[in-house]
């Protein structure tokens, strides 16, 4: 993934750039130096990984922190050395600091035994309960930001698998664009105060749009 000023990080091996990329593409196994080519490569790998995981998990599976690391590894193992590993650098976005790297293992352990244990398997019969589970889980994982890159996309994979457990169609996060994208980031920020209602509202809109398309 190109860095493009989105994240500020402390120096680490995870912060090395591919030579010849003008500090736009993180060091990778494929020697890719063009940001657009890297975006396309990650997107193709993500689709393949998502297809793989949709077939792997059933409606009875309780997701774990190890599963989440495996999502990241399956997706990016052919691209980055650090695929599937918790980040070793501190990162921030627009001056908002995510969890310190040193705390990530304990935070993910807590996430597994609290949020994931409570919300998965996501087979609640009530639609409102399903949407709350999706919103809480998605936000709390993004706020931990366990990986160097790809946190939002891994969180979306998890949301998609949880939605399938609940009998919903594949979630289409590509529907989040324009004003909805601003609403998405605002919903993440609201989650810092355990306010999941904005994300619940956004997910409800996405689900309704998917049913219209179907």
MOZI-V747526 format. One record per residue. N is the residue number from 0. RES is the residue in three letters. PSI is psi as a letter, one per 30 degrees, with the letter a starting at -180 (NA if undefined). OMEGA is omega in whole degrees, 0 to 359 (999 if undefined). Layout:
BEGIN
{{N RES PSI OMEGA} {N RES PSI OMEGA}}
END
This chain:
BEGIN
{{0 UNK k 176} {1 UNK k 182} {2 UNK e 174} {3 UNK h 173} {4 UNK g 184} {5 UNK e 183} {6 UNK k 170} {7 UNK k 183} {8 UNK l 172} {9 UNK l 184} {10 UNK k 179} {11 UNK l 176} {12 UNK f 179} {13 UNK f 181} {14 UNK g 180} {15 UNK k 179} {16 UNK l 177} {17 UNK k 178} {18 UNK k 180} {19 UNK g 181} {20 UNK g 181} {21 UNK h 180} {22 UNK h 181} {23 UNK f 182} {24 UNK k 179} {25 UNK k 181} {26 UNK k 186} {27 UNK l 183} {28 UNK f 186} {29 UNK f 181} {30 UNK g 180} {31 UNK k 180} {32 UNK f 182} {33 UNK k 182} {34 UNK e 181} {35 UNK e 178} {36 UNK e 178} {37 UNK e 177} {38 UNK e 180} {39 UNK e 181} {40 UNK e 178} {41 UNK e 182} {42 UNK e 179} {43 UNK e 179} {44 UNK e 180} {45 UNK e 179} {46 UNK e 180} {47 UNK e 180} {48 UNK e 180} {49 UNK e 177} {50 UNK e 179} {51 UNK e 185} {52 UNK f 176} {53 UNK e 180} {54 UNK f 188} {55 UNK e 188} {56 UNK k 179} {57 UNK a 186} {58 UNK f 181} {59 UNK f 187} {60 UNK k 172} {61 UNK j 185} {62 UNK l 183} {63 UNK l 176} {64 UNK e 178} {65 UNK e 176} {66 UNK e 183} {67 UNK e 175} {68 UNK e 179} {69 UNK e 175} {70 UNK e 183} {71 UNK e 181} {72 UNK e 180} {73 UNK e 181} {74 UNK e 193} {75 UNK g 185} {76 UNK e 180} {77 UNK f 186} {78 UNK e 185} {79 UNK k 178} {80 UNK e 186} {81 UNK g 180} {82 UNK k 177} {83 UNK g 181} {84 UNK k 176} {85 UNK k 182} {86 UNK l 178} {87 UNK g 181} {88 UNK l 173} {89 UNK k 182} {90 UNK l 176} {91 UNK l 178} {92 UNK k 182} {93 UNK h 178} {94 UNK g 174} {95 UNK j 182} {96 UNK k 173} {97 UNK l 183} {98 UNK k 178} {99 UNK k 184} {100 UNK e 183} {101 UNK f 182} {102 UNK f 188} {103 UNK e 180} {104 UNK e 181} {105 UNK e 179} {106 UNK e 178} {107 UNK e 176} {108 UNK e 177} {109 UNK e 178} {110 UNK e 180} {111 UNK e 186} {112 UNK f 178} {113 UNK d 186} {114 UNK e 182} {115 UNK e 179} {116 UNK e 182} {117 UNK e 190} {118 UNK f 177} {119 UNK k 357} {120 UNK k 186} {121 UNK i 182} {122 UNK h 177} {123 UNK k 182} {124 UNK f 182} {125 UNK k 182} {126 UNK e 180} {127 UNK e 178} {128 UNK e 179} {129 UNK e 182} {130 UNK e 176} {131 UNK e 179} {132 UNK e 178} {133 UNK e 183} {134 UNK e 182} {135 UNK e 183} {136 UNK e 181} {137 UNK e 182} {138 UNK e 184} {139 UNK e 178} {140 UNK e 180} {141 UNK e 180} {142 UNK e 175} {143 UNK e 178} {144 UNK i 190} {145 UNK f 187} {146 UNK l 180} {147 UNK e 178} {148 UNK l 173} {149 UNK g 183} {150 UNK e 180} {151 UNK e 181} {152 UNK e 176} {153 UNK e 177} {154 UNK e 179} {155 UNK e 174} {156 UNK e 180} {157 UNK e 178} {158 UNK e 180} {159 UNK e 180} {160 UNK e 177} {161 UNK e 180} {162 UNK e 178} {163 UNK e 177} {164 UNK e 182} {165 UNK g 179} {166 UNK g 178} {167 UNK l 177} {168 UNK l 176} {169 UNK k 179} {170 UNK k 180} {171 UNK j 180} {172 UNK f 175} {173 UNK f 177} {174 UNK f 177} {175 UNK j 181} {176 UNK l 178} {177 UNK b 181} {178 UNK e 180} {179 UNK f 178} {180 UNK e 176} {181 UNK e 179} {182 UNK e 180} {183 UNK e 181} {184 UNK e 177} {185 UNK e 179} {186 UNK e 176} {187 UNK e 180} {188 UNK e 178} {189 UNK e 180} {190 UNK f 177} {191 UNK f 179} {192 UNK g 180} {193 UNK g 176} {194 UNK j 184} {195 UNK f 185} {196 UNK e 178} {197 UNK e 178} {198 UNK e 177} {199 UNK e 179} {200 UNK e 181} {201 UNK e 179} {202 UNK e 177} {203 UNK e 179} {204 UNK e 180} {205 UNK e 182} {206 UNK e 179} {207 UNK e 179} {208 UNK e 179} {209 UNK e 180} {210 UNK e 177} {211 UNK e 179} {212 UNK e 180} {213 UNK NA 999}}
END
